[in-house]
Amino acid sequence: MDGNYNDTIDHINSIKDDNSLDNLEVVTPGENTIRATGKSVNQCNLETEKIINTFKCISDAYKSLGKSNGGSISECCIGKRHMDLYGSYSL
């Protein structure tokens, strides 16, 4: 990697509060999205925060909303955004 300012840190074991150095890896945003694609995504009601839908992967979540990959759902899942127009999301 070239140390691009757009790079992000991936938690190798997918446990976001495990910040041990051997669990962290610098990846591009694209690599990070690909890695998250195989993880289930929960859609939550904005008011109750109860899970209203679970998708097999982030791509399925986008498809259900008629959206292309990239954007607000990804940002919710990595903690950059709490919610979007359709609900909140988490991995």
N, CA, C and O atoms as a Tinker XYZ file with bonds, in Angstrom:
   364  protein
     1  N      0.843000   -1.182000    0.000000    73     2
     2  CA     0.000000    0.000000    0.000000    64     1     3
     3  C      0.880000    1.235000    0.000000    63     2     4     5
     4  O      2.012000    1.202000    0.483000    81     3
     5  N      0.364000    2.308000   -0.536000    73     3     6
     6  CA     1.166000    3.515000   -0.674000    64     5     7
     7  C      0.911000    4.548000    0.423000    63     6     8     9
     8  O      1.434000    5.659000    0.339000    81     7
     9  N      0.128000    4.217000    1.443000    73     7    10
    10  CA    -0.147000    5.175000    2.508000    64     9    11
    11  C     -1.118000    6.267000    2.086000    63    10    12    13
    12  O     -1.076000    7.371000    2.628000    81    11
    13  N     -1.977000    5.983000    1.144000    73    11    14
    14  CA    -2.976000    6.922000    0.657000    64    13    15
    15  C     -3.848000    7.396000    1.819000    63    14    16    17
    16  O     -4.227000    6.595000    2.673000    81    15
    17  N     -4.170000    8.698000    1.858000    73    15    18
    18  CA    -4.979000    9.235000    2.949000    64    17    19
    19  C     -6.390000    8.660000    2.974000    63    18    20    21
    20  O     -7.096000    8.827000    3.969000    81    19
    21  N     -6.819000    7.994000    1.916000    73    19    22
    22  CA    -8.144000    7.373000    1.893000    64    21    23
    23  C     -8.144000    5.973000    2.494000    63    22    24    25
    24  O     -9.209000    5.387000    2.688000    81    23
    25  N     -6.952000    5.424000    2.795000    73    23    26
    26  CA    -6.880000    4.088000    3.370000    64    25    27
    27  C     -7.610000    4.056000    4.702000    63    26    28    29
    28  O     -7.795000    5.085000    5.351000    81    27
    29  N     -8.018000    2.867000    5.094000    73    27    30
    30  CA    -8.746000    2.685000    6.340000    64    29    31
    31  C     -8.160000    1.504000    7.099000    63    30    32    33
    32  O     -7.378000    0.733000    6.543000    81    31
    33  N     -8.527000    1.363000    8.340000    73    31    34
    34  CA    -8.051000    0.260000    9.167000    64    33    35
    35  C     -9.134000   -0.812000    9.227000    63    34    36    37
    36  O    -10.289000   -0.519000    9.534000    81    35
    37  N     -8.757000   -2.050000    8.933000    73    35    38
    38  CA    -9.678000   -3.173000    9.015000    64    37    39
    39  C     -9.337000   -3.998000   10.243000    63    38    40    41
    40  O     -8.165000   -4.227000   10.541000    81    39
    41  N    -10.363000   -4.443000   10.953000    73    39    42
    42  CA   -10.191000   -5.370000   12.072000    64    41    43
    43  C    -10.257000   -6.780000   11.492000    63    42    44    45
    44  O    -11.324000   -7.238000   11.082000    81    43
    45  N     -9.137000   -7.453000   11.459000    73    43    46
    46  CA    -9.023000   -8.738000   10.792000    64    45    47
    47  C    -10.041000   -9.745000   11.316000    63    46    48    49
    48  O    -10.643000  -10.475000   10.529000    81    47
    49  N    -10.244000   -9.796000   12.625000    73    47    50
    50  CA   -11.185000  -10.771000   13.194000    64    49    51
    51  C    -12.618000  -10.229000   13.265000    63    50    52    53
    52  O    -13.499000  -10.897000   13.806000    81    51
    53  N    -12.857000   -9.046000   12.736000    73    51    54
    54  CA   -14.182000   -8.395000   12.676000    64    53    55
    55  C    -14.711000   -7.937000   14.026000    63    54    56    57
    56  O    -15.866000   -7.524000   14.120000    81    55
    57  N    -13.900000   -7.999000   15.068000    73    55    58
    58  CA   -14.303000   -7.508000   16.387000    64    57    59
    59  C    -13.787000   -6.079000   16.513000    63    58    60    61
    60  O    -12.592000   -5.851000   16.697000    81    59
    61  N    -14.709000   -5.121000   16.410000    73    59    62
    62  CA   -14.324000   -3.715000   16.291000    64    61    63
    63  C    -13.644000   -3.139000   17.524000    63    62    64    65
    64  O    -12.937000   -2.138000   17.411000    81    63
    65  N    -13.831000   -3.733000   18.690000    73    63    66
    66  CA   -13.148000   -3.184000   19.864000    64    65    67
    67  C    -11.864000   -3.951000   20.196000    63    66    68    69
    68  O    -11.247000   -3.698000   21.231000    81    67
    69  N    -11.458000   -4.881000   19.330000    73    67    70
    70  CA   -10.175000   -5.571000   19.471000    64    69    71
    71  C     -9.147000   -4.791000   18.652000    63    70    72    73
    72  O     -8.946000   -5.051000   17.466000    81    71
    73  N     -8.507000   -3.834000   19.313000    73    71    74
    74  CA    -7.561000   -2.961000   18.625000    64    73    75
    75  C     -6.109000   -3.378000   18.814000    63    74    76    77
    76  O     -5.207000   -2.546000   18.716000    81    75
    77  N     -5.874000   -4.663000   19.085000    73    75    78
    78  CA    -4.496000   -5.140000   19.184000    64    77    79
    79  C     -3.852000   -5.039000   17.800000    63    78    80    81
    80  O     -4.507000   -5.263000   16.783000    81    79
    81  N     -2.577000   -4.701000   17.777000    73    79    82
    82  CA    -1.887000   -4.468000   16.511000    64    81    83
    83  C     -1.955000   -5.658000   15.560000    63    82    84    85
    84  O     -2.033000   -5.476000   14.345000    81    83
    85  N     -1.928000   -6.879000   16.104000    73    83    86
    86  CA    -1.980000   -8.045000   15.220000    64    85    87
    87  C     -3.377000   -8.273000   14.635000    63    86    88    89
    88  O     -3.552000   -9.158000   13.798000    81    87
    89  N     -4.380000   -7.482000   15.064000    73    87    90
    90  CA    -5.726000   -7.575000   14.523000    64    89    91
    91  C     -6.055000   -6.428000   13.564000    63    90    92    93
    92  O     -7.146000   -6.396000   12.995000    81    91
    93  N     -5.129000   -5.493000   13.381000    73    91    94
    94  CA    -5.385000   -4.318000   12.545000    64    93    95
    95  C     -4.584000   -4.392000   11.259000    63    94    96    97
    96  O     -3.429000   -4.818000   11.248000    81    95
    97  N     -5.223000   -3.967000   10.170000    73    95    98
    98  CA    -4.560000   -3.970000    8.871000    64    97    99
    99  C     -5.028000   -2.753000    8.073000    63    98   100   101
   100  O     -6.220000   -2.445000    8.038000    81    99
   101  N     -4.082000   -2.065000    7.434000    73    99   102
   102  CA    -4.419000   -0.926000    6.578000    64   101   103
   103  C     -4.886000   -1.472000    5.233000    63   102   104   105
   104  O     -4.193000   -2.264000    4.594000    81   103
   105  N     -6.077000   -1.034000    4.813000    73   103   106
   106  CA    -6.648000   -1.472000    3.537000    64   105   107
   107  C     -7.279000   -0.266000    2.835000    63   106   108   109
   108  O     -7.524000    0.772000    3.449000    81   107
   109  N     -7.531000   -0.428000    1.561000    73   107   110
   110  CA    -8.241000    0.618000    0.823000    64   109   111
   111  C     -9.725000    0.511000    1.167000    63   110   112   113
   112  O    -10.172000   -0.539000    1.628000    81   111
   113  N    -10.495000    1.576000    0.952000    73   111   114
   114  CA   -11.941000    1.483000    1.185000    64   113   115
   115  C    -12.593000    0.358000    0.375000    63   114   116   117
   116  O    -13.516000   -0.300000    0.856000    81   115
   117  N    -12.118000    0.141000   -0.842000    73   115   118
   118  CA   -12.661000   -0.929000   -1.678000    64   117   119
   119  C    -12.408000   -2.306000   -1.080000    63   118   120   121
   120  O    -13.300000   -3.153000   -1.050000    81   119
   121  N    -11.177000   -2.524000   -0.600000    73   119   122
   122  CA   -10.855000   -3.795000    0.053000    64   121   123
   123  C    -11.723000   -4.005000    1.287000    63   122   124   125
   124  O    -12.200000   -5.111000    1.543000    81   123
   125  N    -11.922000   -2.941000    2.043000    73   123   126
   126  CA   -12.721000   -3.024000    3.259000    64   125   127
   127  C    -14.171000   -3.403000    2.932000    63   126   128   129
   128  O    -14.774000   -4.209000    3.640000    81   127
   129  N    -14.721000   -2.832000    1.878000    73   127   130
   130  CA   -16.091000   -3.151000    1.465000    64   129   131
   131  C    -16.189000   -4.603000    1.016000    63   130   132   133
   132  O    -17.146000   -5.299000    1.353000    81   131
   133  N    -15.195000   -5.058000    0.253000    73   131   134
   134  CA   -15.204000   -6.450000   -0.203000    64   133   135
   135  C    -15.170000   -7.390000    0.980000    63   134   136   137
   136  O    -15.879000   -8.396000    0.993000    81   135
   137  N    -14.359000   -7.080000    1.971000    73   135   138
   138  CA   -14.279000   -7.938000    3.167000    64   137   139
   139  C    -15.604000   -7.943000    3.927000    63   138   140   141
   140  O    -15.996000   -8.969000    4.483000    81   139
   141  N    -16.286000   -6.814000    3.954000    73   139   142
   142  CA   -17.560000   -6.722000    4.677000    64   141   143
   143  C    -18.697000   -7.374000    3.908000    63   142   144   145
   144  O    -19.739000   -7.674000    4.490000    81   143
   145  N    -18.516000   -7.598000    2.615000    73   143   146
   146  CA   -19.577000   -8.142000    1.783000    64   145   147
   147  C    -20.045000   -9.502000    2.266000    63   146   148   149
   148  O    -21.223000   -9.833000    2.133000    81   147
   149  N    -19.144000  -10.291000    2.820000    73   147   150
   150  CA   -19.514000  -11.623000    3.264000    64   149   151
   151  C    -20.132000  -11.662000    4.656000    63   150   152   153
   152  O    -20.430000  -12.745000    5.161000    81   151
   153  N    -20.331000  -10.515000    5.284000    73   151   154
   154  CA   -20.864000  -10.462000    6.645000    64   153   155
   155  C    -22.329000  -10.051000    6.609000    63   154   156   157
   156  O    -22.724000   -9.231000    5.781000    81   155
   157  N    -23.126000  -10.608000    7.490000    73   155   158
   158  CA   -24.535000  -10.225000    7.529000    64   157   159
   159  C    -24.675000   -8.785000    8.022000    63   158   160   161
   160  O    -23.854000   -8.290000    8.795000    81   159
   161  N    -25.724000   -8.136000    7.562000    73   159   162
   162  CA   -25.994000   -6.739000    7.897000    64   161   163
   163  C    -27.396000   -6.638000    8.469000    63   162   164   165
   164  O    -28.353000   -7.127000    7.868000    81   163
   165  N    -27.521000   -6.009000    9.625000    73   163   166
   166  CA   -28.828000   -5.796000   10.246000    64   165   167
   167  C    -29.348000   -4.403000    9.936000    63   166   168   169
   168  O    -28.610000   -3.425000   10.058000    81   167
   169  N    -30.610000   -4.303000    9.535000    73   167   170
   170  CA   -31.279000   -3.025000    9.354000    64   169   171
   171  C    -32.176000   -2.822000   10.562000    63   170   172   173
   172  O    -32.964000   -3.702000   10.908000    81   171
   173  N    -32.060000   -1.669000   11.204000    73   171   174
   174  CA   -32.807000   -1.396000   12.431000    64   173   175
   175  C    -33.796000   -0.254000   12.229000    63   174   176   177
   176  O    -33.540000    0.670000   11.457000    81   175
   177  N    -34.921000   -0.322000   12.925000    73   175   178
   178  CA   -35.908000    0.741000   12.929000    64   177   179
   179  C    -35.299000    1.976000   13.580000    63   178   180   181
   180  O    -34.671000    1.871000   14.634000    81   179
   181  N    -35.476000    3.152000   12.962000    73   179   182
   182  CA   -34.875000    4.385000   13.478000    64   181   183
   183  C    -35.397000    4.767000   14.854000    63   182   184   185
   184  O    -34.651000    5.313000   15.668000    81   183
   185  N    -36.663000    4.490000   15.125000    73   183   186
   186  CA   -37.258000    4.900000   16.406000    64   185   187
   187  C    -37.011000    3.890000   17.524000    63   186   188   189
   188  O    -36.646000    4.266000   18.638000    81   187
   189  N    -37.209000    2.608000   17.224000    73   187   190
   190  CA   -37.101000    1.588000   18.271000    64   189   191
   191  C    -35.718000    0.950000   18.343000    63   190   192   193
   192  O    -35.370000    0.330000   19.347000    81   191
   193  N    -34.938000    1.098000   17.289000    73   191   194
   194  CA   -33.618000    0.472000   17.131000    64   193   195
   195  C    -33.694000   -1.049000   17.130000    63   194   196   197
   196  O    -32.675000   -1.719000   17.299000    81   195
   197  N    -34.890000   -1.603000   16.941000    73   195   198
   198  CA   -35.039000   -3.053000   16.819000    64   197   199
   199  C    -34.707000   -3.476000   15.394000    63   198   200   201
   200  O    -34.954000   -2.744000   14.435000    81   199
   201  N    -34.144000   -4.671000   15.279000    73   199   202
   202  CA   -33.791000   -5.197000   13.957000    64   201   203
   203  C    -35.076000   -5.486000   13.186000    63   202   204   205
   204  O    -35.958000   -6.197000   13.666000    81   203
   205  N    -35.164000   -4.920000   11.982000    73   203   206
   206  CA   -36.349000   -5.140000   11.149000    64   205   207
   207  C    -36.038000   -6.003000    9.934000    63   206   208   209
   208  O    -36.948000   -6.505000    9.274000    81   207
   209  N    -34.754000   -6.176000    9.639000    73   207   210
   210  CA   -34.360000   -7.010000    8.512000    64   209   211
   211  C    -32.895000   -7.380000    8.678000    63   210   212   213
   212  O    -32.100000   -6.577000    9.165000    81   211
   213  N    -32.540000   -8.587000    8.277000    73   211   214
   214  CA   -31.147000   -9.013000    8.262000    64   213   215
   215  C    -30.815000   -9.474000    6.857000    63   214   216   217
   216  O    -31.510000  -10.315000    6.285000    81   215
   217  N    -29.757000   -8.921000    6.312000    73   215   218
   218  CA   -29.315000   -9.262000    4.967000    64   217   219
   219  C    -28.081000  -10.144000    5.047000    63   218   220   221
   220  O    -27.267000   -9.995000    5.958000    81   219
   221  N    -27.937000  -11.057000    4.103000    73   219   222
   222  CA   -26.808000  -11.970000    4.082000    64   221   223
   223  C    -25.477000  -11.223000    3.953000    63   222   224   225
   224  O    -24.460000  -11.641000    4.506000    81   223
   225  N    -25.504000  -10.118000    3.216000    73   223   226
   226  CA   -24.296000   -9.313000    3.030000    64   225   227
   227  C    -24.703000   -7.882000    2.686000    63   226   228   229
   228  O    -25.874000   -7.603000    2.428000    81   227
   229  N    -23.729000   -6.989000    2.685000    73   227   230
   230  CA   -24.011000   -5.572000    2.436000    64   229   231
   231  C    -24.566000   -5.353000    1.029000    63   230   232   233
   232  O    -25.389000   -4.462000    0.822000    81   231
   233  N    -24.121000   -6.162000    0.059000    73   231   234
   234  CA   -24.642000   -6.030000   -1.307000    64   233   235
   235  C    -26.135000   -6.295000   -1.348000    63   234   236   237
   236  O    -26.869000   -5.608000   -2.059000    81   235
   237  N    -26.594000   -7.292000   -0.587000    73   235   238
   238  CA   -28.035000   -7.584000   -0.543000    64   237   239
   239  C    -28.818000   -6.434000    0.076000    63   238   240   241
   240  O    -29.938000   -6.145000   -0.346000    81   239
   241  N    -28.234000   -5.777000    1.075000    73   239   242
   242  CA   -28.904000   -4.627000    1.694000    64   241   243
   243  C    -29.098000   -3.513000    0.666000    63   242   244   245
   244  O    -30.173000   -2.920000    0.580000    81   243
   245  N    -28.052000   -3.233000   -0.111000    73   243   246
   246  CA   -28.173000   -2.212000   -1.154000    64   245   247
   247  C    -29.209000   -2.607000   -2.198000    63   246   248   249
   248  O    -30.037000   -1.787000   -2.596000    81   247
   249  N    -29.167000   -3.861000   -2.642000    73   247   250
   250  CA   -30.104000   -4.318000   -3.674000    64   249   251
   251  C    -31.552000   -4.187000   -3.218000    63   250   252   253
   252  O    -32.419000   -3.830000   -4.017000    81   251
   253  N    -31.829000   -4.472000   -1.935000    73   251   254
   254  CA   -33.204000   -4.399000   -1.433000    64   253   255
   255  C    -33.757000   -2.983000   -1.493000    63   254   256   257
   256  O    -34.968000   -2.778000   -1.563000    81   255
   257  N    -32.855000   -2.014000   -1.465000    73   255   258
   258  CA   -33.271000   -0.605000   -1.515000    64   257   259
   259  C    -33.157000   -0.009000   -2.911000    63   258   260   261
   260  O    -33.450000    1.168000   -3.120000    81   259
   261  N    -32.729000   -0.833000   -3.865000    73   259   262
   262  CA   -32.561000   -0.343000   -5.224000    64   261   263
   263  C    -31.399000    0.625000   -5.362000    63   262   264   265
   264  O    -31.405000    1.503000   -6.225000    81   263
   265  N    -30.396000    0.455000   -4.497000    73   263   266
   266  CA   -29.236000    1.343000   -4.514000    64   265   267
   267  C    -28.012000    0.573000   -4.991000    63   266   268   269
   268  O    -27.961000   -0.654000   -4.906000    81   267
   269  N    -27.031000    1.309000   -5.493000    73   267   270
   270  CA   -25.772000    0.667000   -5.857000    64   269   271
   271  C    -24.874000    0.599000   -4.630000    63   270   272   273
   272  O    -25.104000    1.306000   -3.648000    81   271
   273  N    -23.855000   -0.249000   -4.685000    73   271   274
   274  CA   -22.927000   -0.374000   -3.565000    64   273   275
   275  C    -22.199000    0.932000   -3.310000    63   274   276   277
   276  O    -21.985000    1.724000   -4.228000    81   275
   277  N    -21.825000    1.149000   -2.079000    73   275   278
   278  CA   -21.072000    2.346000   -1.693000    64   277   279
   279  C    -22.009000    3.399000   -1.155000    63   278   280   281
   280  O    -23.060000    3.658000   -1.742000    81   279
   281  N    -21.648000    3.998000   -0.066000    73   279   282
   282  CA   -22.468000    5.070000    0.467000    64   281   283
   283  C    -22.889000    4.861000    1.897000    63   282   284   285
   284  O    -22.132000    4.337000    2.715000    81   283
   285  N    -24.102000    5.274000    2.193000    73   283   286
   286  CA   -24.545000    5.411000    3.575000    64   285   287
   287  C    -24.608000    4.102000    4.353000    63   286   288   289
   288  O    -24.300000    4.104000    5.545000    81   287
   289  N    -24.989000    2.994000    3.744000    73   287   290
   290  CA   -25.045000    1.736000    4.492000    64   289   291
   291  C    -23.640000    1.336000    4.923000    63   290   292   293
   292  O    -23.429000    0.939000    6.069000    81   291
   293  N    -22.687000    1.437000    4.017000    73   291   294
   294  CA   -21.294000    1.134000    4.357000    64   293   295
   295  C    -20.814000    2.023000    5.487000    63   294   296   297
   296  O    -20.156000    1.553000    6.416000    81   295
   297  N    -21.139000    3.310000    5.415000    73   295   298
   298  CA   -20.714000    4.250000    6.454000    64   297   299
   299  C    -21.333000    3.903000    7.802000    63   298   300   301
   300  O    -20.678000    4.041000    8.835000    81   299
   301  N    -22.582000    3.455000    7.804000    73   299   302
   302  CA   -23.214000    3.017000    9.058000    64   301   303
   303  C    -22.482000    1.818000    9.631000    63   302   304   305
   304  O    -22.210000    1.759000   10.830000    81   303
   305  N    -22.167000    0.866000    8.771000    73   303   306
   306  CA   -21.548000   -0.373000    9.230000    64   305   307
   307  C    -20.147000   -0.159000    9.785000    63   306   308   309
   308  O    -19.719000   -0.899000   10.671000    81   307
   309  N    -19.431000    0.829000    9.289000    73   307   310
   310  CA   -18.078000    1.060000    9.802000    64   309   311
   311  C    -18.036000    2.193000   10.820000    63   310   312   313
   312  O    -16.959000    2.615000   11.239000    81   311
   313  N    -19.212000    2.686000   11.219000    73   311   314
   314  CA   -19.276000    3.656000   12.300000    64   313   315
   315  C    -19.094000    5.111000   11.908000    63   314   316   317
   316  O    -18.999000    5.970000   12.785000    81   315
   317  N    -19.044000    5.415000   10.614000    73   315   318
   318  CA   -18.912000    6.809000   10.186000    64   317   319
   319  C    -20.246000    7.545000   10.181000    63   318   320   321
   320  O    -20.281000    8.775000   10.173000    81   319
   321  N    -21.332000    6.798000   10.185000    73   319   322
   322  CA   -22.669000    7.390000   10.155000    64   321   323
   323  C    -23.573000    6.518000   11.008000    63   322   324   325
   324  O    -23.448000    5.293000   10.994000    81   323
   325  N    -24.484000    7.135000   11.752000    73   323   326
   326  CA   -25.370000    6.357000   12.630000    64   325   327
   327  C    -26.564000    5.783000   11.860000    63   326   328   329
   328  O    -27.018000    4.679000   12.158000    81   327
   329  N    -27.062000    6.513000   10.889000    73   327   330
   330  CA   -28.246000    6.048000   10.182000    64   329   331
   331  C    -28.335000    6.713000    8.818000    63   330   332   333
   332  O    -27.645000    7.695000    8.545000    81   331
   333  N    -29.189000    6.168000    7.971000    73   331   334
   334  CA   -29.520000    6.830000    6.719000    64   333   335
   335  C    -31.037000    6.902000    6.614000    63   334   336   337
   336  O    -31.743000    6.595000    7.574000    81   335
   337  N    -31.527000    7.296000    5.484000    73   335   338
   338  CA   -32.955000    7.496000    5.270000    64   337   339
   339  C    -33.780000    6.238000    5.521000    63   338   340   341
   340  O    -34.956000    6.329000    5.873000    81   339
   341  N    -33.182000    5.080000    5.346000    73   339   342
   342  CA   -33.915000    3.814000    5.405000    64   341   343
   343  C    -33.767000    3.093000    6.743000    63   342   344   345
   344  O    -34.381000    2.043000    6.931000    81   343
   345  N    -32.988000    3.611000    7.662000    73   343   346
   346  CA   -32.788000    2.969000    8.962000    64   345   347
   347  C    -31.340000    3.040000    9.370000    63   346   348   349
   348  O    -30.528000    3.690000    8.710000    81   347
   349  N    -31.018000    2.378000   10.450000    73   347   350
   350  CA   -29.624000    2.281000   10.851000    64   349   351
   351  C    -29.153000    0.873000   10.537000    63   350   352   353
   352  O    -29.963000   -0.050000   10.447000    81   351
   353  N    -27.863000    0.704000   10.371000    73   351   354
   354  CA   -27.300000   -0.573000    9.959000    64   353   355
   355  C    -26.110000   -0.926000   10.824000    63   354   356   357
   356  O    -25.420000   -0.043000   11.335000    81   355
   357  N    -25.869000   -2.218000   10.988000    73   355   358
   358  CA   -24.689000   -2.686000   11.695000    64   357   359
   359  C    -24.292000   -4.052000   11.156000    63   358   360   361
   360  O    -25.114000   -4.782000   10.603000    81   359
   361  N    -23.029000   -4.381000   11.326000    73   359   362
   362  CA   -22.540000   -5.713000   10.915000    64   361   363
   363  C    -22.783000   -6.673000   12.037000    63   362   364
   364  O    -22.454000   -7.854000   11.921000    81   363
